[in-house]
Amino acid sequence: MKNKILYILLLFSGILFAQESLSELLKKHNNESIPYISVQELAMPKTNAILLDARELREYEVSHLKDALHVGYNEFNLANTTKKLNNKDQMIVVYCSLGIRSEDIAEQLKKEGYTNVYNLFGGIFECKNNDFKVYDNKNKLTENVHAFSKEWSQWLIKGNKIYD
């Protein structure tokens, strides 16, 4: 009986320790070369930023932040993107699902001389989890959020998870 209790305790503690925080996940995948901005900071009235969506087009069409420009990830084109950005000192916030792909895109902008570039901590998932509005390809409010993959979808707590 004592062994069964010990086994159950070990199993339960392993499950607890297996779950990492969003901060730990991002530290594992990012080098934090781009400063983060929180969804709360982004939503403040004084924050006037250009939003760049660094997800694939199918993800953007399901859900995106209002007025975000789709720049993609796999097909990201730095020259086409910089044509849309007329001031290298303007505030730019790049986002993706969680903040991993967006760091890569933001790094390219930084190397190109953009000085005020941020990575949205937790990406569109964190926006939806904090009850911020997301829009579909017709710019209508939606509860749907492209969840990217079954693995990453665990970080999306609210909204309807959409997969390809």
C-alpha positions, -999 to 999 in steps of 0.1 A, spaced: 0 0 0 28 24 9 45 17 -25 12 25 -43 9 58 -25 45 66 -33 40 57 -69 9 79 -72 27 108 -56 57 105 -79 34 102 -109 14 133 -99 45 153 -91 60 144 -125 28 157 -142 31 190 -123 67 195 -132 62 186 -168 40 216 -174 61 246 -181 51 282 -181 47 303 -212 78 323 -201 98 290 -198 86 279 -233 96 312 -249 130 311 -231 136 276 -246 128 287 -282 138 324 -283 171 342 -276 152 373 -264 171 396 -288 138 415 -292 121 431 -262 87 418 -254 55 438 -251 25 424 -232 -10 423 -246 -20 447 -218 7 472 -228 -3 469 -265 -39 476 -256 -31 509 -238 -44 540 -256 -10 556 -257 5 526 -276 5 535 -313 21 507 -331 21 490 -365 12 454 -361 28 427 -382 14 392 -383 42 367 -388 19 337 -393 10 319 -425 -19 333 -446 -43 305 -436 -37 314 -399 -42 351 -405 -74 345 -425 -89 326 -395 -79 352 -369 -58 383 -366 -55 414 -346 -73 445 -359 -54 464 -386 -25 439 -385 -5 436 -417 2 400 -428 39 395 -435 40 357 -431 69 335 -419 78 309 -444 73 333 -473 84 364 -454 99 390 -478 119 417 -460 119 441 -491 81 439 -495 76 445 -458 99 475 -455 80 492 -483 50 493 -459 71 507 -431 80 543 -438 97 553 -406 125 532 -390 118 547 -356 81 540 -355 68 514 -330 64 480 -346 49 450 -328 54 416 -345 32 387 -334 25 351 -342 7 324 -323 29 325 -292 59 347 -299 85 323 -314 82 329 -351 76 366 -345 110 370 -329 127 357 -361 109 383 -382 115 411 -357 152 403 -357 153 408 -395 136 442 -391 161 451 -364 191 442 -387 175 463 -414 177 493 -390 143 495 -374 149 507 -339 115 504 -321 106 467 -327 88 445 -302 77 409 -299 42 403 -286 46 381 -256 22 351 -260 11 363 -294 -25 361 -306 -31 332 -281 -24 355 -252 -46 382 -268 -76 358 -270 -68 343 -235 -71 379 -221 -104 386 -239 -90 409 -266 -107 410 -299 -96 390 -329 -109 393 -365 -115 370 -394 -106 375 -431 -137 397 -435 -126 418 -406 -155 406 -385 -151 397 -348 -146 360 -343 -142 335 -315 -121 313 -339 -83 313 -335 -60 293 -357 -43 270 -332 -13 262 -354 -9 227 -341 -22 203 -315 11 207 -295 9 245 -294 -28 247 -290 -25 238 -253 -16 275 -248 -49 287 -262 -73 286 -234 -102 307 -248 -119 308 -282 -125 281 -308 -94 262 -319 -92 259 -356 -68 236 -374 -62 231 -412 
